[in-house]
Amino acid sequence: MTDSEKLDLLLVKMQDMETEMQDMKTEMQGMETEMQGMETEMQGMKTEMQDIKSDLHEVMQKVAKTEMILENEIRVNIQRVAEGHFDLSRNLHDAMKPSSEVEMLAIKIRMLESDVKELKAKLA
């Protein structure tokens, strides 16, 4: 093999290497582009997570406020209603007492009237 052939062979190999290097460079640029896309997506995810945290914080505040309302207002109002109901029930019971006594007396009177009629019938 002559020097000229050796140089030609080296030149061909160098051109192959240059082509391979160019391909690698292109692949690296593609990977870089993909990495930038991934960074953009990650930034979007971070933003979404911040929004979710903010929304969750708002929900927690609303729940705490609702619990406070339940404790401080609704429970007290329910207790007042229950006490009022108890008073009304007691008043109704007290109001019904004479009525039930009157009914018992009416029954006793009917029984006595019946007894009197029987005695009149026996005496007659």
C-alpha positions in Angstrom: 0.0 0.0 0.0 1.4 3.3 -1.0 1.5 6.5 0.9 -1.1 8.0 -1.3 -3.5 5.1 -0.6 -2.8 5.3 3.1 -3.6 9.0 3.0 -6.8 8.3 1.1 -7.8 5.7 3.6 -7.0 8.1 6.5 -9.0 10.8 4.7 -12.0 8.4 4.3 -11.8 7.4 7.9 -11.6 11.0 9.0 -14.6 11.9 6.9 -16.5 8.9 8.5 -15.5 10.2 11.9 -16.6 13.7 11.0 -20.0 12.4 9.9 -20.4 10.4 13.1 -19.4 13.4 15.1 -22.0 15.5 13.2 -24.7 12.8 13.9 -23.7 12.8 17.6 -23.9 16.6 17.6 -27.4 16.5 16.1 -28.5 13.9 18.6 -27.1 16.0 21.5 -29.0 19.0 20.2 -32.2 16.9 20.1 -31.5 15.7 23.7 -30.9 19.3 24.7 -34.3 20.3 23.2 -36.0 17.5 25.0 -34.4 18.5 28.3 -35.6 22.1 27.8 -39.1 20.7 27.2 -38.9 18.7 30.3 -37.7 21.7 32.3 -40.7 23.7 31.0 -43.0 20.9 32.0 -41.4 20.7 35.4 -41.9 24.4 35.9 -45.6 24.1 34.9 -46.0 21.3 37.4 -44.4 23.4 40.1 -46.8 26.2 39.3 -49.8 23.8 39.4 -48.5 22.4 42.8 -48.3 25.9 44.2 -51.9 26.6 43.0 -53.1 23.3 44.6 -51.3 24.3 47.8 -53.0 27.7 47.7 -56.4 26.1 47.1 -55.9 23.6 49.8 -55.0 26.4 52.2 -58.2 28.2 51.4 -60.2 25.1 51.9 -58.6 24.5 55.3 -59.4 28.0 56.3 -63.0 27.6 55.2 -63.3 24.3 57.1 -61.9 26.0 60.2 -64.3 28.9 59.9 -67.2 26.4 59.4 -66.1 24.5 62.5 -66.0 27.7 64.5 -69.5 28.7 63.4 -70.8 25.2 64.3 -69.2 25.4 67.8 -70.0 29.0 68.6 -73.3 29.6 66.9 -75.2 26.6 65.7 -74.6 24.4 68.9 -75.7 27.3 71.1 -78.8 27.9 68.9 -79.7 24.2 69.0 -79.3 24.2 72.7 -81.6 27.1 73.0 -84.2 25.5 70.8 -83.9 22.3 72.8 -84.4 24.2 76.1 -87.4 26.0 74.5 -88.9 22.7 73.4 -88.4 21.3 76.9 -90.2 24.3 78.4 -93.0 24.0 75.8 -93.3 20.3 76.6 -93.4 20.9 80.3 -96.0 23.7 79.8 -98.1 21.4 77.7 -97.9 18.6 80.3 -98.9 21.1 83.0 -101.8 22.4 80.9 -102.9 18.8 80.2 -102.9 17.9 83.9 -106.2 19.6 84.7 -107.8 18.1 81.6 -106.8 14.6 82.6 -108.1 15.2 86.1 -111.4 16.5 84.7 -111.6 13.3 82.5 -111.0 11.1 85.6 -113.7 13.0 87.6 -116.1 12.6 84.7 -115.5 8.9 84.6 -116.0 8.7 88.4 -119.2 10.7 88.1 -120.6 8.3 85.4 -119.7 5.3 87.6 -121.5 6.9 90.5 -124.5 7.9 88.4 -124.6 4.3 87.2 -124.5 3.0 90.8 -127.3 5.5 91.8 -129.5 4.3 88.9 -129.0 0.7 90.0 -130.0 1.5 93.6 -133.1 3.4 92.4 -134.0 0.4 90.3 -133.6 -2.0 93.2 -135.6 0.3 95.5 -138.4 0.8 93.1 
